[in-house]
Amino acid sequence: MSHPRKTPDTLRSKRWFGASDLRSFGHRSRALQMGLNHDEFMGKPVIGIINTWSEINPCHTHLRDRAEAVKRAVWASGGFPVEIPVMSASEQYQKPTTMLYRNFLAMETEESIRSHPLDGAVLLGGCDKSTPALIMGACSAGLPFIFVPAGPMLRGNWAGKVLGSGADVWKYWAEKQAGNITDDQWREMESGIARSYGTCMVMGTAATMMSHAEVLGLTLPGASAIPAADAAHPRMAAASGKRIVEMVWEDLTPKRILTRQSFENALTVHMAVAGSTNAIIHLIAMAGRAGVDLTPDDFDAVSRTVPVIANLRPSGDFLMEDFFYAGGLPALLKQLESRLHTGAMTVTGKPIAETIALAKVYDDNVIRPLDRPVSTANGLAVLKGNLAPGGCVIKPSAAEPHLLNHAGPALVFEDYDAMMQAVNDETLDVTPDHVMVLKNCGPVGGPGMPEWGMLPIPKKLLKQGVRDMLRLSDARMSGTSYGACVLHIAPEAYVRGPLAAVRTGDIISVDVEARSISVNLTDAEIAERLKSWTPPDRDYARGYGRMSAAHIQQADKGCDFDYLMGTAPIAEPEIH
């Protein structure tokens, strides 16, 4: 059944520019004030370019130029582009964590789209939280939109070795702490690991979420893996500008693209690329804005059936630049075709089946066939038990196998500073069998659930050659991280989840195959300990921190704010 096309008279922006009243006179005269002629904006789709460019976000420093590429294509296609800046969510510099501000950016995106005379939007982002935030906000606004991924940076290089963001930082930092890397070598590495603008070039959170944006049908085919510095990148941005004008006339809204099948496709891709554990939180939140009920159990069900076929760090050998040359996401989708809902719609106006019809794999060591996977280990596992009634997650493919079924005594830290002081103490009473536990790092207790979950191996053990051990927290970890890290424990300690009751010496058991996690305490013992447990002070007197603490949901619910969740319609703004 065909969908009715928009006409100039049915454009949303006509409410601002097309009426014969005093207010529209003001709107038109102010457009003229900016040097525009009537025929440049009257009766044309107004396209908002929602730009997360910032001079303090190296992942996005090229997005000012990409906005210009989008604009020229919008103009050439008969649209009227307007650039609207929003928070950049700079992963590298914003503290305590950009996760605290994901919902802020989602709100800013939604309200920027709804409150302005826009008919459609182009979203420019890519650094970890910017992708889900932009998509969450644009979904709630409900207008046609297309996502332009910032793209990965070029490969890192040091002493003839290829370096990957994050993953190699943690690896070589451990060697430095063990005395195997000198200060001079460390400084040399510092200047070689990030060689261009763009996001982390491993399958971390940025690459994972950009890949999800593509498989969800929200980008042009192949857009997610184009290196930021490649000439194909501005061409993709321009093609997106052309396409959004067509999408407005077609009234191709997110409601027509995002379905249960779309998100099931994203889950399949997530497991195939061994994507970032952070995606479980973001996809649940994004699905909620699209009216799709997604839970951690859905992730776990798919993880049992889909092998890892993308040979990418931190779970494999290669980097995103190699993935692009090997065929990018369309090639991966081609390998997964038998596992996908290929009728799912995309921003092209065509289903996935058509967008990947001509896709090819150019290097089947980077993008493996299903019968020759990188790993049959689950890309993600959801564990439950008396320590995590709401669940928690681990990335089995990035952990040492012997730790996937392990029991040992807890070594408990109530806060990050105490943990860091302890791990640097070479007299610390710790063995490789200990289970390190960090509390009060969740959505409220962090605040904002910082990426502290890859707890550092104590220096004493590093010098003994230990490079992995079981670590538990209610925090997240960087998608570039690795190791036997159990994350997102829900409910978090700060809101008196069972994690708060754990003490040093308690025996903790994890069995990934059985999907279980427990502490050797009865429910009564946990309840009794919680009576005397006091959380640290997180009582914000005012401001955004106070609002977040009052309204953020737990990790298993996607960490959205309670008043942002759902799909209840919001009326168009009145114009008087």
Backbone hydrogen bonds, N-H to C=O, Kabsch-Sander energy under -0.5 kcal/mol:
donor,donor_aa,acceptor,acceptor_aa,energy
6,K,249,W,-3.2
10,T,7,T,-1.7
11,L,7,T,-0.6
11,L,8,P,-0.8
14,K,11,L,-1.2
15,R,12,R,-1.7
16,W,13,S,-1.2
17,F,13,S,-2.2
18,G,14,K,-2.6
19,A,14,K,-0.6
21,D,19,A,-0.7
25,F,21,D,-1.9
26,G,22,L,-1.9
27,H,23,R,-2.0
28,R,24,S,-2.9
29,S,25,F,-2.7
30,R,26,G,-1.9
31,A,27,H,-1.5
32,L,28,R,-2.2
33,Q,29,S,-1.8
34,M,30,R,-0.9
34,M,31,A,-0.6
35,G,32,L,-2.2
36,L,31,A,-1.6
40,E,37,N,-2.0
41,F,37,N,-0.6
41,F,38,H,-1.4
42,M,38,H,-2.8
44,K,41,F,-1.2
47,I,45,P,-0.6
47,I,80,F,-2.3
48,G,46,V,-0.6
48,G,120,G,-2.6
49,I,47,I,-0.5
49,I,82,V,-3.0
50,I,48,G,-0.9
50,I,122,V,-2.4
51,N,49,I,-1.0
51,N,84,I,-2.0
52,T,124,L,-1.2
57,N,54,S,-1.1
60,H,57,N,-1.9
61,T,58,P,-0.5
63,L,60,H,-2.0
66,R,62,H,-2.0
67,A,63,L,-1.9
68,E,64,R,-1.1
69,A,65,D,-1.6
70,V,66,R,-2.3
71,K,67,A,-2.6
72,R,68,E,-2.3
73,A,69,A,-1.4
74,V,70,V,-2.4
75,W,71,K,-2.9
76,A,72,R,-2.2
77,S,73,A,-1.4
78,G,75,W,-1.7
79,G,74,V,-3.1
80,F,45,P,-2.9
82,V,47,I,-2.7
84,I,49,I,-2.9
86,V,51,N,-2.2
91,E,89,A,-0.8
94,Q,90,S,-2.5
100,L,97,T,-1.1
101,Y,98,T,-1.4
102,R,98,T,-0.6
102,R,99,M,-0.8
103,N,99,M,-0.5
105,L,101,Y,-2.5
106,A,102,R,-2.2
107,M,103,N,-2.4
108,E,104,F,-2.6
109,T,105,L,-2.6
110,E,106,A,-2.5
111,E,107,M,-2.8
112,S,108,E,-2.1
113,I,109,T,-2.2
114,R,110,E,-2.6
115,S,111,E,-2.4
116,H,112,S,-0.8
118,L,113,I,-0.5
118,L,116,H,-2.5
119,D,46,V,-3.3
120,G,46,V,-1.4
121,A,144,P,-1.9
122,V,48,G,-2.7
123,L,146,I,-2.7
124,L,50,I,-2.7
124,L,122,V,-0.5
125,G,123,L,-0.6
125,G,148,V,-1.5
130,S,127,C,-2.4
131,T,127,C,-0.9
133,A,129,K,-2.2
134,L,130,S,-2.6
135,I,131,T,-2.2
136,M,132,P,-3.0
137,G,133,A,-2.5
138,A,134,L,-2.5
139,C,135,I,-2.6
140,S,136,M,-2.0
141,A,137,G,-1.9
142,G,138,A,-2.1
146,I,121,A,-1.8
147,F,218,L,-3.1
148,V,123,L,-3.4
150,A,125,G,-1.9
153,M,199,T,-2.9
156,G,163,L,-2.0
157,N,192,G,-2.7
158,W,161,K,-2.5
161,K,158,W,-2.6
163,L,156,G,-1.6
167,A,165,S,-3.4
168,D,164,G,-1.6
170,W,166,G,-2.8
171,K,167,A,-1.8
172,Y,168,D,-2.6
173,W,169,V,-2.3
174,A,170,W,-2.0
175,E,171,K,-1.4
176,K,172,Y,-2.2
177,Q,173,W,-2.9
178,A,174,A,-1.6
179,G,176,K,-1.3
180,N,175,E,-3.3
181,I,175,E,-0.7
186,W,182,T,-2.2
187,R,183,D,-2.2
188,E,184,D,-2.1
189,M,185,Q,-2.3
190,E,186,W,-1.7
191,S,187,R,-1.0
191,S,188,E,-0.6
192,G,189,M,-1.6
193,I,189,M,-1.2
198,G,58,P,-1.3
199,T,151,G,-2.6
203,M,313,R,-3.1
204,G,202,V,-2.4
208,T,204,G,-2.4
209,M,205,T,-2.9
210,M,206,A,-2.3
211,S,207,A,-2.2
212,H,208,T,-2.3
213,A,209,M,-2.3
214,E,210,M,-1.7
215,V,211,S,-2.7
216,L,212,H,-2.4
217,G,214,E,-1.7
218,L,213,A,-2.5
223,A,220,L,-2.0
225,A,222,G,-0.6
226,I,223,A,-0.8
228,A,152,P,-2.7
230,D,227,P,-1.9
233,H,230,D,-2.1
235,R,231,A,-1.2
236,M,232,A,-2.1
237,A,233,H,-2.1
238,A,234,P,-2.4
239,A,235,R,-2.4
240,S,236,M,-2.0
241,G,237,A,-1.8
242,K,238,A,-2.1
243,R,239,A,-2.3
244,I,240,S,-2.3
245,V,241,G,-1.0
246,E,242,K,-1.3
247,M,243,R,-2.5
248,V,244,I,-2.0
249,W,245,V,-1.8
250,E,246,E,-2.1
251,D,247,M,-0.8
251,D,248,V,-1.0
252,L,247,M,-2.4
253,T,251,D,-1.6
256,R,253,T,-1.4
257,I,253,T,-0.6
257,I,254,P,-1.0
258,L,254,P,-3.1
259,T,257,I,-0.7
263,F,259,T,-1.8
264,E,260,R,-2.1
265,N,261,Q,-2.1
266,A,262,S,-1.7
267,L,263,F,-2.0
268,T,264,E,-1.9
269,V,265,N,-2.4
270,H,266,A,-2.6
271,M,267,L,-2.0
272,A,268,T,-2.0
273,V,269,V,-1.9
274,A,271,M,-0.8
275,G,270,H,-2.6
279,A,276,S,-1.4
280,I,277,T,-1.3
281,I,278,N,-1.0
282,H,278,N,-1.8
283,L,279,A,-3.2
284,I,280,I,-1.2
285,A,281,I,-1.9
286,M,282,H,-3.0
287,A,283,L,-2.9
288,G,284,I,-2.0
289,R,285,A,-1.6
290,A,286,M,-1.2
291,G,288,G,-1.0
292,V,287,A,-3.1
294,L,292,V,-1.0
298,D,295,T,-1.0
299,F,295,T,-1.1
300,D,296,P,-2.1
301,A,297,D,-2.3
302,V,298,D,-1.7
303,S,299,F,-2.4
304,R,300,D,-1.1
305,T,302,V,-1.8
306,V,302,V,-1.4
308,V,375,S,-2.3
309,I,272,A,-2.0
309,I,307,P,-0.6
310,A,272,A,-2.3
311,N,309,I,-0.7
311,N,366,V,-3.0
312,L,310,A,-2.0
313,R,318,F,-3.0
315,S,312,L,-1.2
316,G,312,L,-1.4
318,F,311,N,-2.3
320,M,201,M,-3.2
322,D,319,L,-0.6
323,F,319,L,-1.9
324,F,320,M,-2.4
325,Y,321,E,-2.0
326,A,322,D,-1.9
327,G,324,F,-1.4
328,G,323,F,-2.9
331,A,327,G,-1.0
331,A,328,G,-0.5
332,L,328,G,-1.7
333,L,329,L,-3.1
334,K,330,P,-1.9
335,Q,331,A,-1.9
336,L,332,L,-1.6
337,E,334,K,-1.0
339,R,336,L,-3.2
340,L,336,L,-0.6
340,L,337,E,-1.1
342,T,340,L,-1.3
344,A,341,H,-1.7
346,T,350,K,-0.9
347,V,217,G,-2.0
349,G,346,T,-2.2
352,I,344,A,-2.0
353,A,342,T,-2.7
354,E,351,P,-1.2
355,T,351,P,-1.6
356,I,352,I,-1.9
357,A,354,E,-0.7
359,A,356,I,-1.4
362,Y,326,A,-2.5
362,Y,360,K,-0.6
363,D,326,A,-0.7
366,V,363,D,-0.9
367,I,363,D,-2.2
368,R,309,I,-3.1
368,R,366,V,-0.6
372,R,369,P,-1.8
374,V,308,V,-2.5
375,S,308,V,-1.4
381,A,394,I,-2.6
383,L,381,A,-0.6
383,L,392,C,-2.4
384,K,515,R,-2.0
385,G,388,A,-0.8
387,L,517,I,-0.9
388,A,385,G,-0.9
390,G,490,A,-2.6
391,G,388,A,-1.5
391,G,490,A,-0.6
392,C,383,L,-1.4
393,V,487,L,-2.4
394,I,381,A,-1.8
397,S,378,N,-1.0
398,A,395,K,-1.8
399,A,396,P,-1.7
403,L,400,E,-2.1
404,L,401,P,-1.8
405,N,402,H,-0.5
406,H,510,V,-2.3
408,G,508,I,-2.0
410,A,506,D,-2.8
411,L,435,V,-2.6
412,V,410,A,-0.5
413,F,437,V,-2.5
419,M,415,D,-1.7
420,M,416,Y,-2.7
421,Q,417,D,-2.2
422,A,418,A,-1.8
423,V,419,M,-2.5
424,N,420,M,-1.1
425,D,422,A,-1.7
426,E,424,N,-0.8
428,L,425,D,-2.0
430,V,428,L,-1.6
434,H,431,T,-1.5
435,V,409,P,-2.8
436,M,434,H,-0.6
436,M,470,L,-2.0
437,V,411,L,-2.6
438,L,472,L,-2.4
439,K,413,F,-2.1
446,G,442,G,-2.3
448,G,443,P,-2.6
449,M,442,G,-2.1
452,W,450,P,-1.7
453,G,476,R,-3.2
455,L,453,G,-1.8
459,K,423,V,-3.0
461,L,458,P,-0.9
462,L,458,P,-2.1
463,K,459,K,-2.0
464,Q,461,L,-0.9
465,G,462,L,-1.7
466,V,461,L,-2.3
471,R,484,A,-2.3
472,L,436,M,-3.2
473,S,486,V,-1.6
474,D,438,L,-0.8
476,R,450,P,-2.2
481,S,478,S,-1.9
483,G,398,A,-2.4
485,C,483,G,-2.2
486,V,471,R,-3.6
486,V,484,A,-0.6
487,L,393,V,-3.1
487,L,485,C,-0.6
488,H,475,A,-2.6
489,I,473,S,-1.5
490,A,391,G,-1.8
495,V,492,E,-0.6
496,R,493,A,-2.4
497,G,492,E,-2.0
499,L,491,P,-0.5
500,A,497,G,-2.0
501,A,498,P,-1.8
502,V,499,L,-1.3
505,G,410,A,-2.4
506,D,503,R,-2.1
508,I,408,G,-2.7
508,I,506,D,-0.6
509,S,518,S,-2.7
510,V,406,H,-2.9
511,D,516,S,-2.3
512,V,404,L,-3.2
515,R,511,D,-0.7
515,R,512,V,-0.7
516,S,511,D,-2.4
517,I,384,K,-1.4
518,S,509,S,-2.3
520,N,507,I,-2.1
521,L,519,V,-2.9
526,I,522,T,-2.4
527,A,523,D,-2.5
528,E,524,A,-2.3
529,R,525,E,-2.2
530,L,526,I,-2.2
531,K,527,A,-1.1
532,S,528,E,-0.6
532,S,529,R,-0.9
533,W,530,L,-0.8
540,Y,538,R,-1.4
546,R,542,R,-0.6
547,M,543,G,-1.7
548,S,544,Y,-2.9
549,A,545,G,-2.4
550,A,546,R,-1.6
551,H,547,M,-1.2
551,H,548,S,-0.7
552,I,548,S,-2.6
553,Q,560,D,-1.8
557,K,554,Q,-1.8
558,G,555,A,-1.8
559,C,554,Q,-1.8
562,D,551,H,-2.3
564,L,561,F,-1.6
565,M,561,F,-1.1
576,H,574,E,-0.6
